[in-house]
Amino acid sequence: MTTLTSLTPVGPSHLKPETRHPTLDTRRPMPSPPTVLLIDDDPSVRRALARLIKSAGYQVQTFVSAHEFLDRMPDEARPACLVLDVRMPGLSGIDLQRELRLTNLILPIIFITGHGDIPMTVKAMKAGAVDFLPKPVRDTDLLRAIEQALARAVHDRAELKEAEDIQSRVAKLTPREREVMNLVVKGWLNKQIAFELGIVEKTIKVHRARVMDKMKVESLADLVRIAEHAGIRKR
């Protein structure tokens, strides 16, 4: 007869504890949201627009005038866009747009105004404005324009970074390598380049290989593309 003491206990206290592994924290710091720079001399409008923009998840920096903006010119650490009134005391929105075009600052502009007219709108848009919105501006229209402006800022920053990277590669070329590259991207054959430069074809092959290596490309098509970015055009 089996006794109770011979039975294997099955209570929770006798279960084999689970092996626990420390949880790895794979979380990464969240990137900072893009910044919207807001210029309007009307305090009530400035506060209302700032609240709206913040509610959409953007960071906001406000300015009373174009002059204050220029005095506190923001850094370019994050993509940003500029929302400003056209008519303000002192420097107008159109004047500020003209000033900013003289810099390398990537800052797409959205104009808002209660005094807009067709010639002014055309002038602003031709100068690169993303949108021209009449006051009172609708929330959806402004947020849509901001989204478009920030997308342009991201794109333009990437284009600028690529252009700067390509220029740094070109700067590493010797004068002779630069001559060879100029002719290669025009579609010249090695023997044609050798004849043009008065050197043997074998030397051209060496220069060409060094060009491909320094420019970090693997095909002629890629070399032509980045040469065009660097301002070297096929003729």
N, C-alpha and C positions, 0 to 999 in steps of 0.2 A: 504494500500500500504506500502510495506516495504521500510524503508529509508536506505541509505548507512550507517548511524551511528549506526543502529541496528545490522549490520553484525559483526560477530566475526572476528577480524583481523587474518590472517593466514600467515603473513610475517615471515621471519626468526627471527626478533627481538622479536617475541611473542611466539616462541617455547620454551618449557620447557627445560632448559639446562640439558645435560646429567650429570649424577653423575659420577665423575671421581675418580678412586681409585689410590692411589700412586703405581707406578710400583715397584715391589719388585726386587731387584738386586740379582738374584740367581747365578750370575757368581762366580766361584771359581778360585783362583789363579792357573794358568797353571803350572803343574809340570815341573821342569827343565829337559831339554833333557839329554839323556845319554852323557857321555864324552868319547871321543876317545883320547888316549894318543899316541903321535907320536914321534918316535925317529929315526932320520936320520942325519948323519953328512954332507950330501950334501945339502947346502942351497936351491938350485933351486928345488930339489926333495921335500924337506920339505915344501917349500911354495906351490908348485903345489898340493901336497897331502892334505895339510891343507885346501886349497881353495875347493877342491873336497869334502872333508868330511863336511866342513861347509855348502856347497851347498845342502847337503843331510839332513840338519837340526840338525846335532850333534854339541855339543861343542867340541872344540879341544884345547889340550895343547901340545905344541911342546917342544922337547928337542934335544940338539945337540949330546949328548952322553949318554951312559948307566950310567956313573958316575953322570952326572947332574940329571938324573932321580932319582937315589937313594938319592941324596942330597935334592931333592925337592919332595920327595915321596908324592903323592897326598892322600887326605883323601878318605874315603870310603862312603861318604854321598850318592853318586849316583852310579848306575851300570856303569861300564866302561870296556873298553878293550884296549889292547896295540898293536899298529902297529909298528914294528921296523925292521931295517935292520939287517941282520945276521952278516955282517963283518963291524965293526967300529973300529976306533982307541981305544986302551985301552981295556975295557971290551967289549967282543963281545955279539951279541944277544943271542947266545946259553949260554954264561956264565951268562948273566942277567936272562935268564929263570931258570937256576939252582939256582941262588940266591933267586929268588922269590918263588921257591918251598919250601924254608926253612921257609917262612913266612906264615901267615894265610890270606894273601891278595888274594881276589878273583879277578883275572885279566886275563881273557882269552887272548891268544897271537896269533897274525897273523904275520908271518914272510914275509918280502919281500926282495929279493936279486937278484943281477946280477951274483952271484958266487955260486949259489946253486948246490949241487950234491945229488945223491940218498942217500948215507949214512947219510949225514947231514939232509936231509929231513926226513928220517926214524927216526933218533934220536930225532929231534924236535917234530915230531908227537907223538912218543911214550911217550914223556915227557908232552904231553897234549896240544900241539899247535892246534889251530883251523884250520889253513891253512898255506900253504907255497907257496907264489906267486912269480913268476919270474919277474924281471924288464925287460922292462917297463911294469908295471902292468896295466891291463885294468881296466877302471873305474868301469864297471859293476861287474867284479870279486872282486875288493876290497870292494865295497859297499855290495855285497852279503856276503862276509866273515865277514864284520863288523856286519851286521845284525845277523848272526849266533853267533858270539862271544858275542854280547850283550844279546842275548836270553839265552845263556849259563850262563852269569853272573847273570841275573835275577833269573834263576833256581837255581844256586848254592847258591846265597844269601838266597833264600827262604829255601833251604835245611839246610843251616847253622843255620838260625834263628830257625827252627823247632827243630834241634838237641839241640841247647842251651836251648830252652824252656823245652824240655823233661828232660834234665840234671838238670834243676832247680827244676822240679817236683820230680825227684828221690832223690835229696838232702833233700827234706822235709820228706822222709820216715825214720822211726826209723829203727835201725838194725834188729829188729824182723820183721817188715813189709817188709823190703828188702828180708829177708830170705823167707817169705811167697810168695812174688811176684816171686822170682826166681823159686820156685817150681810150682806155679800156671801156669806160662807161659810154663812150661814143660809138662803140662797136668795132673798134679797130682790131685787127689780128696782130699777133705777136710780131710777125715779120714786118708788118707795116709800121708798128711802133718802133721797132729796131731801126728801120731805115730812117724814120723821121728824127729819131734822137741820135743817130749815128753810132749805135752800139750793137753788139751781137745779140741775136735772138735768145741765146741761152741766158744772157744777163737779164733780159726782159722777163723771162720766166721766173727768175729768182725774185726780181722786184715785184712781179705780180703776186707771187705767193706771199711775200711779206705784206703787201697791201691787204690781201684777203685776211691774213692773220691779225694785223693791227686793227682792221676795221671790223673784226669779229663776224665775218660772213662766210658762208660756205658755197654760195652760188653767185653767178654774175647778176642774176635778177635782183638779189638782195643788195648787192653792191650798188647797182643802179638806183635802187629805191632810196638808200640812205645817202647816196651822193646827191640826189635831188633835194633831200632834206637839208644838206649842207650847202645848197646853192650851186652845186656843180651840175649843170644841165647838159643833156645830150644835144648835140648840134649836128 
